[in-house]
Amino acid sequence: MHFGPHLLLATLEGLVTSAVLALTALGLSLVFGVMRVVNVAHGEFFMLGAVLAWAITSAIGGHPALGFLAALVIAPLIVGAIALVAERLVLRRLDYNPEATIVATIGMLYIIQQLALTFYGPEARPVEPPFSYRIVLPWFGYSGYKLSIIAASALLLIATWLVLTRTRIGLIMRATQYDSETTQAFGIPVGRVYGGVFALGAMLAAIAAVLIVPISQAHYLMGQDPLLLSFIVIIIGGLGSLRGTVVAAVLIGLSDGIVSMFFSPTLAKIIATLLVAMVLVFRPQGLFGTASR
């Protein structure tokens, strides 16, 4: 293939990465924006989604699509329930203190990771994709499932935007983000809002993992890179900005795909780090964030 086909292939791969990264980073951004909690265990919720997807698809026989659809529904619900329990038992007891919650979520990270290692094992295990249709392009064939990941992520992002901007639940979440004390004075149960937001953030990460695991593999250490890249995305895009999260995820995903294709993955990581440094120096609130007053 010449330059054009290579560029198209790198762009498509970058968009797939962007789609998964946008969902994962959105969950982290919501938790940080509403609760002011740096959830260091966010990557482990991603990992749990992939591990549960493998377990569910392995338990359900028949066509691979049946197991995948079941995993796409059940895995995020289980991860959300685990996150809700963790929020009630750990974060709420710490009164959401920023320093204490960082330490607590680091502890949660290692607990979840070691539990996965104990019950799942150290092996990386594949999940069969729900379908294997290939789209025939002028230069090569491309996985139809990978394109479906982009479409599914776009639909979920639009749905999240509609919930945040067009529903009463979204209004309550935004009000809690801006002033939790005033919101509570108006009779809004802030504790329940925090629990719901923490569970929602974990569920978005789990959905992203279920979508990506058929083209990767479930492994108990797979949550490290999504966590790091999610932090990079919310730093570049701006805390609490859905538009910023999407733009930054596309920027990081495309740069990673194109630079890795034509140069090296190491250079792609260096460029992402330089972008973060430039944003922190010249626009600390992020590209689409608002400066604190």
C-alpha positions as CSV (number, residue, x, y, z in Angstrom):
1,M,0.0,0.0,0.0
2,H,1.1,3.6,-0.7
3,F,0.7,6.6,1.6
4,G,-3.0,7.1,1.0
5,P,-4.1,3.6,2.1
6,H,-1.7,3.7,5.0
7,L,-3.2,7.0,6.1
8,L,-6.7,5.8,5.8
9,L,-5.9,2.6,7.8
10,A,-4.2,4.6,10.5
11,T,-7.1,7.1,10.7
12,L,-9.6,4.3,11.1
13,E,-7.6,2.6,13.8
14,G,-7.2,6.0,15.5
15,L,-11.0,6.6,15.4
16,V,-11.6,3.2,17.1
17,T,-9.1,4.2,19.9
18,S,-10.8,7.6,20.1
19,A,-14.2,6.0,20.5
20,V,-13.3,3.8,23.4
21,L,-11.1,6.5,25.0
22,A,-13.9,9.1,24.9
23,L,-16.3,6.8,26.8
24,T,-13.7,5.9,29.4
25,A,-12.5,9.5,29.9
26,L,-16.1,10.7,30.1
27,G,-16.7,8.5,33.1
28,L,-13.6,9.8,34.8
29,S,-14.5,13.4,33.9
30,L,-18.0,13.1,35.3
31,V,-16.8,11.7,38.7
32,F,-14.1,14.3,39.0
33,G,-16.3,17.2,37.8
34,V,-19.3,16.4,40.1
35,M,-17.7,14.8,43.1
36,R,-14.2,16.4,43.0
37,V,-12.9,12.9,43.5
38,V,-9.8,11.7,41.6
39,N,-10.8,8.1,40.9
40,V,-7.5,6.3,40.5
41,A,-9.4,3.0,40.4
42,H,-11.2,4.0,37.2
43,G,-9.0,1.8,35.0
44,E,-9.8,-1.2,37.2
45,F,-13.5,-0.7,36.5
46,F,-12.5,-0.8,32.8
47,M,-10.6,-4.0,33.4
48,L,-13.6,-5.5,35.4
49,G,-15.8,-4.8,32.4
50,A,-13.6,-6.8,30.1
51,V,-13.1,-9.7,32.5
52,L,-16.8,-9.9,33.1
53,A,-17.4,-9.8,29.4
54,W,-15.2,-12.8,29.0
55,A,-16.9,-14.6,31.8
56,I,-20.4,-13.9,30.5
57,T,-19.7,-14.8,26.9
58,S,-18.0,-18.0,28.0
59,A,-21.0,-19.0,30.1
60,I,-23.5,-18.3,27.3
61,G,-23.4,-20.7,24.4
62,G,-24.8,-20.4,20.9
63,H,-24.1,-17.5,18.5
64,P,-21.3,-15.1,19.7
65,A,-23.7,-12.2,19.4
66,L,-25.9,-13.5,22.2
67,G,-23.1,-13.7,24.7
68,F,-21.8,-10.3,23.6
69,L,-25.2,-8.5,23.9
70,A,-25.7,-10.1,27.3
71,A,-22.2,-8.9,28.4
72,L,-22.9,-5.4,27.1
73,V,-25.9,-5.2,29.4
74,I,-24.9,-7.3,32.4
75,A,-21.2,-6.4,32.8
76,P,-21.8,-2.6,33.2
77,L,-24.6,-3.2,35.7
78,I,-22.3,-5.4,37.8
79,V,-19.5,-2.9,37.6
80,G,-21.9,-0.1,38.5
81,A,-23.1,-2.0,41.5
82,I,-19.6,-2.7,42.7
83,A,-18.7,1.0,42.3
84,L,-21.9,2.0,44.2
85,V,-20.9,-0.2,47.1
86,A,-17.4,1.2,47.1
87,E,-18.7,4.7,47.1
88,R,-21.0,4.0,50.0
89,L,-18.5,2.0,52.1
90,V,-15.3,4.0,51.4
91,L,-15.7,7.4,49.8
92,R,-18.8,8.5,51.7
93,R,-17.2,7.6,55.0
94,L,-14.2,9.8,54.1
95,D,-16.6,12.7,53.3
96,Y,-15.2,12.9,49.8
97,N,-12.0,14.5,51.1
98,P,-9.8,15.0,48.0
99,E,-6.5,13.8,49.6
100,A,-8.1,10.9,51.4
101,T,-10.1,9.7,48.4
102,I,-7.0,9.5,46.3
103,V,-5.4,7.2,48.8
104,A,-8.6,5.2,49.1
105,T,-9.0,4.7,45.3
106,I,-5.4,3.6,45.1
107,G,-6.3,1.0,47.6
108,M,-9.4,0.0,45.7
109,L,-7.2,-0.3,42.6
110,Y,-4.9,-2.9,44.2
111,I,-7.8,-4.8,45.8
112,I,-9.8,-5.1,42.5
113,Q,-6.6,-6.0,40.6
114,Q,-5.6,-8.7,43.1
115,L,-9.1,-10.1,43.2
116,A,-9.1,-10.3,39.4
117,L,-5.7,-12.1,39.5
118,T,-7.0,-14.5,42.1
119,F,-10.3,-15.5,40.5
120,Y,-9.6,-14.8,36.8
121,G,-5.9,-15.6,36.6
122,P,-2.9,-13.9,34.9
123,E,-3.7,-15.1,31.3
124,A,-4.9,-12.8,28.6
125,R,-8.1,-14.3,27.2
126,P,-9.9,-13.4,24.0
127,V,-13.6,-12.7,23.5
128,E,-15.2,-13.6,20.1
129,P,-16.7,-10.7,18.3
130,P,-20.4,-10.7,17.7
131,F,-20.0,-10.7,14.0
132,S,-17.0,-10.9,11.5
133,Y,-18.3,-8.9,8.6
134,R,-15.6,-7.0,6.7
135,I,-16.2,-3.7,4.8
136,V,-14.5,-3.8,1.4
137,L,-12.6,-0.6,0.7
138,P,-10.8,0.3,-2.5
139,W,-7.4,-0.8,-1.0
140,F,-8.2,-3.2,1.7
141,G,-10.9,-4.9,3.7
142,Y,-11.7,-3.4,7.2
143,S,-13.5,-4.9,10.2
144,G,-17.1,-4.0,10.3
145,Y,-17.1,-4.6,14.0
146,K,-14.5,-1.9,14.5
147,L,-16.7,0.5,12.7
148,S,-19.6,-0.5,14.9
149,I,-17.5,0.5,17.9
150,I,-17.2,4.0,16.6
151,A,-21.0,4.1,15.9
152,A,-21.9,2.7,19.3
153,S,-19.6,5.1,21.1
154,A,-21.1,8.1,19.2
155,L,-24.6,7.0,20.1
156,L,-23.7,6.7,23.8
157,L,-22.0,10.1,23.8
158,I,-25.0,11.7,22.3
159,A,-27.3,9.9,24.8
160,T,-25.1,11.1,27.7
161,W,-25.2,14.7,26.3
162,L,-29.0,14.6,26.1
163,V,-29.3,13.3,29.7
164,L,-26.9,16.0,31.0
165,T,-28.6,18.9,29.1
166,R,-32.2,17.9,28.6
167,T,-33.3,16.0,31.7
168,R,-34.0,16.8,35.3
169,I,-31.3,14.2,36.3
170,G,-28.8,16.1,34.3
171,L,-29.9,19.4,35.8
172,I,-29.4,18.0,39.3
173,M,-26.0,16.7,38.4
174,R,-24.9,20.1,37.0
175,A,-26.3,21.9,40.0
176,T,-24.4,19.6,42.4
177,Q,-21.2,20.2,40.4
178,Y,-21.5,23.9,40.7
179,D,-22.6,24.2,44.4
180,S,-23.3,21.0,46.4
181,E,-24.2,22.9,49.6
182,T,-26.9,25.1,47.9
183,T,-28.2,22.0,46.1
184,Q,-28.6,20.1,49.4
185,A,-30.3,23.1,50.9
186,F,-33.0,22.8,48.2
187,G,-33.7,19.2,49.3
188,I,-31.6,17.4,46.7
189,P,-30.0,14.2,48.2
190,V,-26.4,15.0,47.3
191,G,-25.2,11.7,48.7
192,R,-27.4,9.8,46.2
193,V,-26.3,12.0,43.4
194,Y,-22.7,11.2,44.2
195,G,-23.4,7.5,44.4
196,G,-25.2,7.6,41.1
197,V,-22.4,9.6,39.4
198,F,-19.7,7.3,40.6
199,A,-21.6,4.2,39.4
200,L,-22.3,5.9,36.1
201,G,-18.6,6.7,35.6
202,A,-17.7,3.1,36.3
203,M,-20.4,1.8,33.9
204,L,-19.2,4.0,31.1
205,A,-15.7,2.5,31.5
206,A,-17.1,-1.0,31.6
207,I,-19.1,-0.4,28.4
208,A,-16.0,0.8,26.7
209,A,-14.1,-2.3,27.8
210,V,-16.9,-4.6,26.6
211,L,-16.8,-2.9,23.2
212,I,-13.0,-3.2,22.8
213,V,-12.3,-6.6,24.3
214,P,-13.3,-8.6,21.1
215,I,-10.4,-6.9,19.2
216,S,-8.0,-7.1,22.2
217,Q,-7.9,-9.5,25.1
218,A,-9.1,-9.4,28.7
219,H,-6.2,-9.2,31.2
220,Y,-6.1,-8.2,34.8
221,L,-3.5,-5.5,34.1
222,M,-5.3,-3.9,31.2
223,G,-6.7,-1.0,33.2
224,Q,-3.4,1.0,33.4
225,D,-3.2,2.5,29.9
226,P,-6.9,3.6,29.8
227,L,-6.5,5.3,33.2
228,L,-3.5,7.3,32.0
229,L,-5.0,8.2,28.7
230,S,-8.2,9.2,30.3
231,F,-6.3,11.7,32.6
232,I,-4.6,13.0,29.5
233,V,-7.9,13.5,27.7
234,I,-9.6,15.4,30.6
235,I,-6.5,17.6,31.1
236,I,-6.4,18.6,27.5
237,G,-10.2,18.8,26.9
238,G,-11.1,20.5,30.2
239,L,-12.7,19.2,33.3
240,G,-16.4,18.5,33.0
241,S,-16.6,19.4,29.3
242,L,-18.3,16.7,27.2
243,R,-17.2,18.6,24.0
244,G,-13.7,18.9,25.3
245,T,-13.6,15.2,26.2
246,V,-14.7,14.1,22.7
247,V,-12.3,16.5,20.9
248,A,-9.3,15.6,23.1
249,A,-10.1,11.8,22.7
250,V,-10.2,12.2,18.9
251,L,-7.0,14.2,19.0
252,I,-5.2,11.7,21.1
253,G,-6.6,8.7,19.3
254,L,-5.8,10.0,15.8
255,S,-2.3,11.1,16.7
256,D,-1.6,7.7,18.3
257,G,-2.9,5.8,15.3
258,I,-1.2,7.9,12.6
259,V,2.1,8.5,14.4
260,S,2.3,4.9,15.4
261,M,1.7,3.8,11.9
262,F,4.3,6.0,10.2
263,F,6.8,6.4,13.0
264,S,6.6,4.6,16.4
265,P,4.2,4.1,19.3
266,T,6.9,5.7,21.6
267,L,6.8,8.9,19.6
268,A,3.0,9.0,19.8
269,K,3.2,8.8,23.6
270,I,5.8,11.6,23.7
271,I,3.6,13.8,21.6
272,A,0.6,13.2,23.9
273,T,2.8,14.1,26.9
274,L,4.0,17.3,25.2
275,L,0.3,18.2,24.5
276,V,-0.5,17.9,28.2
277,A,2.5,20.0,29.1
278,M,1.6,22.7,26.7
279,V,-2.1,22.8,27.9
280,L,-1.0,23.0,31.5
281,V,1.3,25.9,30.8
282,F,-0.8,27.9,28.4
283,R,-4.4,27.0,29.3
284,P,-4.5,25.1,32.7
285,Q,-8.3,24.8,32.5
286,G,-8.1,22.8,29.3
287,L,-9.2,23.6,25.8
288,F,-12.9,23.8,26.5
289,G,-12.8,24.2,30.3
290,T,-13.7,27.3,32.2
291,A,-11.2,29.0,34.5
292,S,-11.9,28.9,38.2
293,R,-12.8,32.2,39.8
